[in-house]
Amino acid sequence: MNRQKRNKRKSRVLKLASVMLAVCVAAIGYFVNQYQAGVSTAESVEQEEFKFHGEKGLDNKVNVLLLGVDARPDEEKSRTDSIMVAQYDPKEGSAKVISIMRDIYTEIPGYKNYKINTAFYLGGPELLRETLKDDFHLDIEYYALIDFTGFEKMVDALAPDGIEIGVEKKMSANIGVSLEPGLQRLNGKELLGYARFRKDAEADFGRVRRQQQVINALKDELLSVNGLVKMPKLIGTAQPYIQTNLQAGELLTIMKSVAIHRPEKVETLTVPIQNSYTDVRYEGVGLALDIDFEKNKEAIHSFLEGESGNHAHGPLSVSEENR
């Protein structure tokens, strides 16, 4: 009897192992098939190689410099349209994003004072990392660079029916699309236009607010069952358009942790914070933001360390001028 029981138990274990192996093979096959399907939709993109001497913090939190780039074929160098620092805490399963206003007037290491987004133009993500460290004592280990075409394709791969967004007003100036007010589903091109719009009283502050709104909407779609199923195709679609120093293994580990913990919300902070800046105009630079670096440095570290505080942006006094 004991031998029969052992044989039956062994048989069940073998059957279970066979089923698990079959599931794994099927999952790998699905991933590869969908990844290749995504790659087939992407165009060949010539990418510039960047050095990035990122520094890992002691708390095991993952810090990534996220850069949205307006890559234009008629220009030798790309310009960064958005600057964000994203932090993921695998221990807490929390996600945070700091939006850095691109018109902040600061000293670029090795150069004179410019708007902060000029650091990318002059020296790529590494010089921008050095500038952010000097200004705010931020240690950023990784960078991820994506151009507008890649963003559009990623959105369309993730949500073929569009991402639901409440458009607050009519938008059309300099964004390549025309949007009407109301709750609607936006495709990749429309969502990009919505995130880039700034021709109103809020100017760049409004654009940053909408970018943060888009990030949370994309997070909800990405972490839905539908989004997780489409993840392999999304990775394949995005791969040619994203430049990053994140290795495949590191990226998969982060994605696995995010999928398990599923942060309810991406917490956001806009820099400069309320009552910490003035609008100024400098010759050869144009309209810029003079900020209180100590006050903003304190707000950033308070935000990243989880302390409460008022991190709202200031009054809607920024000029509507296209900077």
C-alpha positions in Angstrom: 0.0 0.0 0.0 2.7 2.4 0.9 4.5 1.7 -2.4 1.2 2.3 -4.3 0.6 5.6 -2.5 4.2 6.7 -3.2 3.7 5.8 -6.9 0.4 7.6 -7.1 1.9 10.7 -5.4 4.9 10.5 -7.8 2.5 10.3 -10.7 0.6 13.3 -9.5 3.8 15.3 -9.1 4.9 14.4 -12.6 1.6 15.3 -14.1 1.6 18.7 -12.2 5.2 19.3 -13.4 4.2 18.5 -17.0 1.3 20.9 -16.8 3.5 23.6 -15.3 6.1 23.0 -18.0 3.5 23.2 -20.7 2.1 26.5 -19.3 5.6 28.0 -19.1 6.4 27.0 -22.7 3.0 28.4 -23.8 3.7 31.7 -21.9 7.2 32.0 -23.4 5.8 31.3 -26.8 3.1 33.9 -26.3 5.6 36.5 -25.1 7.9 36.0 -28.0 5.1 36.0 -30.6 3.5 39.2 -29.2 6.9 40.9 -28.8 7.8 40.2 -32.4 4.4 41.5 -33.5 5.2 44.7 -31.7 8.6 45.0 -33.2 7.1 44.5 -36.7 5.0 47.6 -36.3 7.9 49.8 -35.3 10.1 51.8 -37.7 13.9 51.7 -37.8 15.1 54.5 -35.6 18.7 55.9 -35.6 19.7 56.4 -32.0 22.5 58.5 -30.5 24.5 56.8 -27.8 24.7 58.5 -24.4 26.9 58.0 -21.4 25.2 58.1 -18.1 27.0 57.9 -14.8 24.0 57.4 -12.6 24.4 56.8 -8.9 22.4 54.2 -6.9 20.9 55.3 -3.6 21.3 53.4 -0.4 17.6 52.8 0.1 17.1 50.4 -2.9 14.5 52.7 -4.5 14.7 52.9 -8.3 15.2 56.5 -9.6 14.8 57.1 -13.3 15.3 60.3 -15.3 12.4 60.3 -17.8 12.8 62.5 -20.8 10.3 63.2 -23.6 12.2 64.3 -26.7 11.0 66.3 -29.7 13.2 64.5 -32.2 13.0 66.4 -35.5 14.8 65.1 -38.7 15.8 68.6 -39.7 17.7 69.2 -36.4 21.1 67.8 -35.5 20.3 67.7 -31.8 17.0 66.8 -30.1 15.4 69.0 -27.4 13.8 67.6 -24.3 10.1 68.6 -24.1 9.5 67.2 -20.6 11.8 66.4 -17.7 10.6 64.0 -15.0 12.2 62.0 -12.2 10.3 58.8 -11.5 10.8 56.8 -8.3 9.6 53.3 -7.6 9.9 51.8 -4.2 9.8 48.0 -4.5 9.5 47.5 -0.7 6.4 49.8 -0.4 5.1 49.2 -4.0 4.7 53.0 -4.4 5.4 55.2 -7.4 6.2 58.9 -7.5 6.9 61.4 -10.3 8.6 64.8 -10.0 8.0 67.1 -13.0 10.8 69.6 -13.4 9.8 72.8 -15.2 12.0 73.1 -18.3 12.2 76.9 -18.0 14.0 76.9 -14.6 17.0 79.2 -14.9 20.2 77.6 -13.5 23.9 77.1 -14.0 24.7 74.2 -16.3 28.0 72.5 -15.2 30.8 73.6 -17.5 28.6 76.3 -19.1 27.0 79.5 -18.1 23.4 79.9 -16.9 20.6 78.7 -19.1 17.1 77.2 -18.9 17.5 73.7 -17.4 16.4 71.9 -20.5 19.4 73.3 -22.3 21.5 70.9 -20.3 20.2 68.0 -22.4 20.8 69.9 -25.6 24.4 70.6 -24.6 25.4 67.3 -23.1 22.6 64.7 -23.2 21.0 63.0 -20.2 24.4 62.9 -18.3 24.8 66.7 -18.2 21.1 67.0 -17.2 21.7 64.5 -14.4 24.7 66.5 -13.2 22.6 69.7 -13.2 19.8 68.1 -11.2 22.3 66.7 -8.7 23.9 70.1 -8.3 20.6 71.9 -7.9 18.5 69.4 -5.9 21.0 66.8 -4.5 19.1 64.1 -6.5 20.9 60.8 -7.1 19.5 59.3 -10.3 20.7 55.8 -11.4 18.8 55.4 -14.7 17.5 57.3 -17.6 14.9 56.6 -20.2 14.5 58.7 -23.3 11.4 58.4 -25.6 10.5 60.5 -28.7 7.0 61.6 -29.7 6.5 58.9 -32.4 7.4 56.2 -29.9 4.9 57.6 -27.4 2.1 57.6 -30.0 2.8 54.0 -31.0 3.0 52.8 -27.4 -0.4 54.3 -26.6 -2.0 52.8 -29.7 -0.5 49.4 -28.9 -1.7 49.5 -25.3 -5.2 50.9 -26.0 -6.3 50.6 -29.6 -9.6 52.2 -28.6 -7.9 55.1 -26.9 -7.2 56.3 -23.3 -10.1 58.0 -21.5 -9.4 61.6 -20.6 -11.6 64.5 -19.6 -10.5 67.3 -21.9 -11.2 70.5 -20.1 -11.2 73.0 -23.0 -10.8 73.2 -26.8 -7.2 72.6 -27.7 -5.6 72.9 -31.1 -2.7 75.5 -31.0 0.7 73.9 -32.0 -0.2 70.3 -31.0 -1.0 68.8 -34.3 -4.6 67.8 -33.4 -7.9 69.5 -32.6 -9.5 68.5 -29.3 -13.0 69.4 -28.1 -14.0 69.6 -24.4 -15.5 66.6 -22.7 -14.8 63.0 -21.6 -13.5 61.1 -24.6 -11.0 58.4 -25.6 -7.8 59.8 -27.1 -5.5 57.8 -29.4 -1.7 58.2 -29.3 -1.5 61.3 -31.4 -4.4 63.0 -29.6 -3.1 62.1 -26.1 0.3 63.5 -27.0 -1.3 66.7 -28.2 -3.3 66.9 -25.0 -0.2 66.5 -22.9 1.8 69.1 -24.8 -0.9 71.9 -25.0 0.1 75.1 -23.2 -1.6 77.9 -25.0 -3.7 79.1 -22.0 -3.3 81.0 -18.8 -1.5 78.1 -17.1 1.1 77.8 -19.9 3.8 75.2 -18.9 2.3 74.7 -15.5 -0.9 73.5 -17.2 1.1 71.3 -19.5 2.9 69.6 -16.6 -0.4 69.1 -14.8 -1.8 67.4 -17.9 1.3 65.2 -18.3 0.8 64.0 -14.7 -2.8 63.3 -15.5 -1.8 61.3 -18.6 0.7 59.3 -16.5 -1.9 58.2 -14.1 -4.4 57.3 -16.9 -1.7 55.2 -18.6 -0.8 53.5 -15.4 -4.4 52.5 -14.9 -4.6 51.0 -18.4 -1.2 49.4 -18.2 -1.9 47.6 -14.9 -5.4 46.4 -16.0 -5.8 42.8 -17.0 -6.0 43.9 -20.6 -2.8 46.0 -20.3 -0.9 43.1 -18.7 -1.9 40.8 -21.5 -0.7 43.3 -24.1 2.6 43.9 -22.2 4.8 41.8 -24.5 3.5 43.5 -27.7 3.9 46.9 -26.0 7.5 46.2 -25.1 8.2 45.2 -28.7 6.5 48.3 -30.1 8.4 50.6 -27.7 11.8 49.1 -27.9 13.1 50.9 -31.0 11.9 54.3 -29.7 13.3 54.1 -26.1 16.9 54.7 -25.1 17.8 53.7 -21.6 20.6 52.3 -19.5 18.2 49.9 -17.8 19.2 46.4 -18.6 16.6 43.9 -19.7 16.8 41.9 -16.4 16.5 45.0 -14.3 13.5 46.2 -16.3 11.7 42.9 -16.0 12.3 42.8 -12.3 10.8 46.2 -11.9 7.8 45.4 -14.1 7.2 42.2 -12.2 7.2 44.1 -8.9 4.9 46.8 -10.3 2.5 44.2 -11.7 2.3 42.4 -8.3 2.0 45.5 -6.1 -0.1 47.6 -8.6 0.3 51.2 -7.0 -3.1 52.7 -6.7 -1.9 56.1 -7.8 1.3 57.7 -9.1 2.0 60.5 -6.6 3.2 63.7 -8.3 5.1 66.9 -7.5 5.8 69.9 -9.7 9.0 71.9 -9.3 9.1 74.8 -8.6 6.5 74.6 -5.8 4.1 77.3 -4.8 5.6 80.6 -3.7 9.2 79.6 -4.7 9.7 81.3 -8.0 9.4 84.5 -10.0 9.1 85.1 -13.8 12.1 86.8 -15.2 13.4 87.6 -18.7 17.1 87.4 -19.6 18.8 88.6 -22.7 19.5 85.7 -25.0 17.4 83.3 -22.9 13.9 84.8 -22.9 11.3 84.2 -20.2 12.5 81.9 -17.5 11.8 80.9 -13.9 14.1 82.1 -11.1 13.5 79.7 -8.2 14.4 79.3 -4.6 16.6 76.2 -4.9 16.8 75.5 -1.1 13.0 75.6 -0.7 12.5 73.3 -3.7 15.3 70.9 -2.6 13.6 70.5 0.7 10.2 69.9 -0.9 11.7 67.2 -3.2 13.3 65.3 -0.4 10.2 65.6 1.8 8.1 64.2 -1.1 10.4 61.3 -1.9 10.8 60.4 1.8 7.0 60.3 2.2 6.5 63.3 4.5 3.4 65.4 4.1 3.5 69.0 2.9 2.0 71.5 0.4 3.6 70.8 -2.9 1.2 72.5 -5.2 2.5 74.8 -7.9 2.0 78.5 -7.6 -0.6 80.9 -8.9 -1.3 80.7 -12.6 0.8 83.7 -13.4 3.2 82.3 -16.0 3.1 84.0 -19.3 1.3 82.4 -22.2 4.3 83.2 -24.4 5.6 80.2 -26.4 9.1 79.8 -24.9 
